[in-house]
Amino acid sequence: MITKEQQEALLYNEAYIGFMEQIHDLRESSIQQMHDRPTDSIQQLAGRILQLDDILQLGRWTELKRPTQ
């Protein structure tokens, strides 16, 4: 398991920030794909969005967001 100190160090790592931005972009793309989709497809997308939300939360995305976002 990752320690608090390791997690803090990641918040300043440019590669990590870029990775988390990609996760965020995937989440946003999945949300946009929900438009006019059949129910079973929406359920799959909703599951993907929830997984990506969990990753963003664990990765402390709200602390990483840059002022331009």
Buried (B, 14 or more C-beta within 10 A) or exposed (E): EEEEEEEEEBEEEEEBBEBBBEBBEBBEEBBEBEEEEEEEEBEEBEEBBEBBBEBBEEBBBEEBBEEEE
